[in-house]
């Protein structure tokens, strides 16, 4: 982390201004500002250190949350874990346990991942890089809605067939 990033994280007003540029969702600035301050304090004002937080959006949205916040590597890793869990023989019948573990992990780490990306972009000392690297993908919300609607339809079909797939 650069001295520039430490300076931003040390100044609450400046942190919120830079987060607004990065997040492009003003209603979420305070949530992430408090999270960044928490991680920075845990790192003794030298770096960000992980401290558990909670995001209901990430809990229920998992990889869709990370797609929404442009955290593509994390979304890809979560997708790979979920797909791989379907093909691992000793996990057969434990799919829900894997799903819950992914949801809890996503919820606990979501804010840290976003803040870490923010600080990485801060190190460039360029507000335009913050704007380009941040923001949201609104299509991820629609993708989540479609996915969960399909899951609900499949679940309803299974129930209507007496539990037989």
C-alpha positions in Angstrom: 0.0 0.0 0.0 1.3 3.4 -0.9 1.6 6.5 1.3 -1.1 8.0 -0.9 -3.5 5.2 0.0 -2.6 5.4 3.7 -3.3 9.2 3.6 -6.8 8.6 2.0 -7.6 5.9 4.5 -6.6 8.1 7.4 -8.9 10.9 6.4 -12.5 10.0 6.7 -13.8 12.8 4.5 -11.3 12.1 1.7 -11.9 8.3 2.0 -15.7 8.9 1.4 -15.0 11.1 -1.6 -12.7 8.5 -3.2 -15.1 5.7 -2.4 -18.0 7.6 -4.1 -15.8 7.8 -7.2 -15.0 4.1 -7.0 -18.4 2.6 -5.9 -20.6 4.8 -8.0 -23.4 3.9 -5.6 -23.6 6.9 -3.2 -25.9 5.0 -0.8 -23.2 2.4 -0.2 -20.3 4.7 0.5 -20.8 4.8 4.3 -21.0 1.0 4.5 -17.7 0.6 2.7 -16.1 3.6 4.4 -16.7 2.0 7.8 -15.5 -1.4 6.5 -12.3 0.2 5.0 -11.6 2.0 8.3 -12.1 -1.3 10.2 -9.7 -3.2 8.0 -7.2 -0.3 8.1 -7.3 -0.2 11.9 -6.8 -4.0 12.0 -3.7 -3.4 9.9 -2.4 -0.8 12.4 -2.8 2.0 9.8 -0.1 0.4 7.6 -2.2 -2.0 5.5 -5.6 -3.6 5.3 -6.0 -6.7 7.4 -9.0 -8.9 7.1 -11.6 -8.6 9.9 -14.9 -10.5 9.5 -17.9 -8.3 8.3 -21.3 -9.3 7.0 -23.1 -8.6 3.7 -26.6 -10.1 3.2 -26.4 -9.3 -0.5 -23.2 -11.4 -0.7 -24.8 -14.1 1.4 -27.8 -14.5 -0.8 -26.2 -13.4 -4.1 -22.8 -15.1 -3.7 -21.1 -15.0 -7.1 -23.8 -12.5 -8.4 -22.7 -10.1 -5.7 -19.1 -10.3 -6.9 -20.1 -10.0 -10.6 -22.1 -6.9 -9.5 -19.1 -5.3 -7.8 -16.8 -6.3 -10.7 -14.8 -8.8 -8.7 -14.5 -11.2 -11.6 -11.7 -13.4 -10.2 -13.6 -14.1 -7.0 -16.8 -14.8 -8.9 -15.0 -17.2 -11.2 -13.4 -19.0 -8.2 -16.8 -19.3 -6.5 -18.3 -20.7 -9.7 -15.5 -23.2 -10.0 -16.0 -24.4 -6.4 -19.7 -24.8 -6.9 -19.4 -26.7 -10.1 -16.5 -28.8 -8.8 -18.6 -29.7 -5.7 -21.1 -31.3 -8.0 -18.5 -33.8 -9.4 -16.7 -34.7 -6.2 -18.0 -38.2 -5.2 -17.6 -37.8 -1.4 -19.7 -34.6 -1.5 -22.6 -36.4 -3.1 -25.7 -35.4 -1.1 -23.9 -32.6 0.7 -24.5 -30.0 -2.0 -26.4 -27.8 0.4 -23.5 -27.8 2.9 -21.2 -26.6 0.2 -23.7 -24.0 -0.8 -24.1 -22.7 2.7 -20.3 -22.6 3.2 -19.9 -20.6 0.0 -22.7 -18.2 1.1 -21.2 -17.7 4.5 -17.7 -17.2 3.2 -19.0 -14.8 0.6 -20.9 -12.8 3.1 -18.0 -12.6 5.6 -15.4 -11.6 3.0 -17.4 -9.4 0.5 -16.6 -6.0 2.0 -12.9 -6.9 2.5 -12.6 -7.9 -1.2 -14.2 -4.6 -2.4 -12.1 -2.5 0.0 -8.9 -4.4 -1.1 -9.7 -3.7 -4.8 -10.4 0.0 -3.9 -7.0 0.3 -2.2 -5.3 -1.4 -5.2 -6.7 1.2 -7.5 -6.0 4.0 -5.0 -2.3 3.1 -5.3 -2.5 4.4 -9.0 -3.3 7.9 -7.7 -5.7 8.4 -10.5 -9.4 9.2 -10.0 -10.2 8.0 -13.5 -8.7 4.6 -12.8 -10.9 4.5 -9.7 -13.9 5.2 -11.8 -13.1 2.7 -14.5 -12.1 0.0 -12.1 -15.0 0.5 -9.8 -18.7 0.8 -10.3 -21.3 -1.9 -10.7 -22.7 -4.3 -13.3 -26.4 -3.8 -13.1 -26.9 -6.9 -15.4 -25.6 -9.0 -12.5 -28.9 -8.3 -10.7 -30.9 -9.4 -13.6 -28.8 -12.5 -14.0 -29.4 -13.3 -10.3 -33.1 -12.8 -10.7 -33.3 -15.1 -13.7 -31.1 -17.7 -12.0 -33.1 -17.8 -8.8 -36.4 -17.8 -10.8 -35.2 -20.8 -12.7 -34.2 -22.5 -9.5 -37.6 -21.8 -8.0 -39.4 -23.2 -11.1 -37.3 -26.4 -11.0 -37.9 -26.8 -7.3 -41.6 -26.3 -7.8 -41.6 -29.0 -10.6 -39.8 -31.4 -8.4 -42.2 -30.8 -5.5 -45.2 -31.2 -7.9 -43.8 -34.6 -9.1 -43.6 -35.9 -5.5 -40.0 -35.2 -5.1 -38.8 -37.1 -8.1 -36.4 -35.2 -10.4 
